[in-house]
């Protein structure tokens, strides 16, 4: 299984369009366009999974720099997501913040 990164996508590109483009080179297992969590709008990149490494390599070679929906797309083998470290760390006491409503009542 080869996971392919596709960047610089038009915000109008659909998963169906991307699938059709890559299917010219072989079997496509999955296509996913990355969207913003809050707005749901496309973020301009996505991933394509192809089962056969040779087919994926041919697709990468042929499609990198090719125009799709008016944009020259970037196509390469996806790298594993880097570990960016833990959360924000300890920031000390930041004061206030009470429990709110129903104060003084015993439960």
C-alpha positions in Angstrom: 0.0 0.0 0.0 1.4 3.4 -1.0 0.0 6.6 0.5 0.4 9.6 -1.9 0.2 13.2 -0.8 -1.4 15.6 -3.3 -1.0 19.3 -2.6 -1.9 22.7 -4.1 -5.3 21.4 -5.0 -8.1 23.8 -6.1 -10.8 24.2 -3.5 -13.2 23.0 -6.2 -11.4 19.6 -6.7 -13.6 16.7 -5.5 -12.6 13.3 -4.3 -14.2 11.9 -7.5 -12.1 14.1 -9.7 -8.9 13.0 -7.9 -9.9 9.3 -8.0 -10.5 9.5 -11.8 -7.1 11.2 -12.3 -5.2 8.5 -10.4 -7.2 5.5 -11.7 -5.5 6.2 -15.1 -2.5 4.6 -13.5 -4.0 1.7 -11.6 -6.3 0.7 -8.8 -7.1 3.4 -6.2 -8.1 2.1 -2.7 -9.0 5.3 -1.1 -9.1 9.1 -1.7 -9.5 11.7 1.1 -9.4 15.5 0.8 -8.5 17.2 4.0 -11.0 19.8 5.3 -10.9 22.4 8.1 -12.5 21.0 11.3 -14.4 24.2 12.0 -15.6 25.3 8.6 -15.7 22.0 6.7 -14.0 23.8 3.7 -11.2 22.1 1.7 -7.7 22.9 2.9 -6.1 22.4 -0.6 -4.5 19.0 -0.1 -5.4 15.3 0.2 -4.2 11.7 0.1 -4.6 8.9 -2.4 -3.9 5.3 -1.5 -2.9 2.8 -4.2 -2.3 -0.9 -3.5 0.4 -1.5 -6.1 3.7 0.4 -5.5 4.7 0.4 -9.1 1.3 1.9 -10.1 1.7 4.6 -7.4 5.2 5.4 -8.5 4.0 5.8 -12.1 1.2 8.1 -11.0 3.6 10.2 -8.9 6.0 10.6 -11.8 3.3 11.5 -14.3 1.2 13.8 -12.2 3.6 15.9 -10.2 3.4 19.4 -11.6 0.4 18.6 -13.8 -2.5 21.0 -13.9 -5.7 20.0 -12.3 -8.7 22.4 -12.0 -6.4 25.3 -12.9 -3.6 24.6 -10.4 -0.2 22.8 -10.8 -0.5 20.0 -8.2 2.3 18.6 -6.1 2.3 14.8 -5.9 4.7 12.7 -3.9 4.8 9.8 -1.6 3.4 10.8 1.8 5.8 10.8 4.7 4.6 9.6 8.1 3.3 12.4 10.3 6.0 13.8 12.5 5.6 13.8 16.3 5.3 17.4 17.2 5.7 16.7 20.9 3.2 16.9 23.7 0.7 19.5 24.7 1.3 23.0 25.8 3.1 22.1 29.0 2.7 23.6 32.5 2.0 27.3 32.6 1.6 27.8 36.3 -1.4 28.9 38.2 -3.7 31.2 36.2 -5.9 32.4 39.0 -9.7 32.6 39.2 -12.4 30.4 37.9 -15.0 29.3 40.3 -17.6 26.6 40.1 -20.4 28.9 39.0 -24.1 28.4 39.8 -25.8 27.0 42.9 -23.0 28.2 45.2 -23.6 27.7 48.9 -25.9 24.7 48.4 -24.7 21.4 49.8 -25.1 18.4 47.6 
